[in-house]
Amino acid sequence: MCSFEAMAKITSETLANGLPLHRISIPGTRAATVLVAFDAGARTERPEENGMAHFLEHLVFKGGQKFDDYRKVNETAERMGATLNAYTSHDLVAFHITCRAETVMEATDLLTDFVGRPKIDQDELDRERGVVIQEIQRYKDQPAAVAEELADQAAFGDHPLGRTVLGPEEHLRTFTRDAIVGFRERRWAGARGGAFIAGNVEHANGASAELFNRFPTLAEPGPFEPAPAFDPGKLVKERDTNQSHLRMMYVPQIDPTDPRQRAALTIYATLLGGSMGSRLFDEIREQRGLCYSVYAVDHVFSDLAVLQLGSGLESSKCAEAYRRMREIVGELKTDGPTEEEVARARAYAAGRRVLAFENTNAVARYAAGQAVVYGEDIDPDAAIAALDGVTFDEVRAIADAVDPEQLAVACVGPHEVDEF
């Protein structure tokens, strides 16, 4: 029987500019992903900078020294048959390209040029302002996206974790080139980043290290603001709609630096609302017919774990769904999960991870989170083994660590706060 077990081979080195470079060799694939990430997400922004990390992500795509405009960047990627993209979260900013294995050096040349030495042209900056402002407006037109932003605000208030990644429109209108370059020089230090080549790395020769040395040597930044004490609130954005978007956020009292507890939280979230066999899906959707969409998802920052429940449902059924979802969380705390549902959730969560890791981009993104956010082992085999190794007692402890009375609530729809 073929197994993923112990297949990935990893080599790591630290470059002259302080940037760690990891090569994750996965046999049996024709693809490779090149990714570079920095501890420079939205939670590292000062209040007046909110939105700058994401805006900078956009701007570097306008060109570097060798590929010096956006057309050269985009067309070069297309000629390789490669997929080029980036993302900014509260945790980090990352840029990645996935390509055929034989073009990995060309892909590295492209990525390290425009990300490692971007022009950040003033004219392009002014044009891109309008693009990002349109992106902000698009999210405002999407009730589900508004509910996500409200949930963060209800949970964390004015703390950086409570602010949006995109930032407010008024900030985008005032950002200067000097301020943006200053943010990059302050946050994009090699010591707080990582470069990753994942997949078929046969063609990623020693010159790849030289290419990643295009990133400047920068002083290690200071720490970002620690996660606040959980002081949950309730926020409602009233809209005259037939469907409501409900979000409920808990902060489980676990150690976010403990990989075993993080893995157990993933299993708990899976059995609660991460599959069609989960408690929320079975009761809220199937038995009661209260909604089309209901879920639970976990996310662990470097210093805080969160558990979010969500649903999109007919507005007249929102109150009943909210009440019953809270009760289910309480029942798991009081009575615990069953052995059978833990076993099923463990198999499902580990299986999903195995399937995800068939994609080299998913392996690289996982490695970036492990290395940059947690400073831990990046081995994808170990990630699967961690889920397989979760015990019933560990999941029971997670259920006990979630206080059903301490939750932030956000809702978009025809409601008032006192309904929750």
Protein Blocks (a to p, Z undefined) as FASTA:
>chain_A
ZZfehkbccdddddfkopacdddddehiabdcddddddfbfklpcfklgojlmmmmmmmm
nopfklmcfklmmmmmmmnopacdddddfkbccddddddfklmmmmmmmmmmmmmmcgki
aklmmmmmmmmmmmmmmmmmmmklmmmmmmmmmmnomafklpcfkopfklmmmocfklmm
mmmmmmmcfklgccddehjfklmcfklmmmmmmpccdddddddddddddddddddddddd
fbdcddddddddddfklmklmmmmmmmmmmmmmcfkbmklmmmmmmnopafbdcdddddd
fkbccddddddddfklmmmmmmmmmmmmmmmmmnopafklmmmmmmmmmmmmmmmmmpmk
lmmmmmmmmmmmnopafbfklmmmmmmmpcfklmmmmmmmpcfklccdddedjddfklZZ
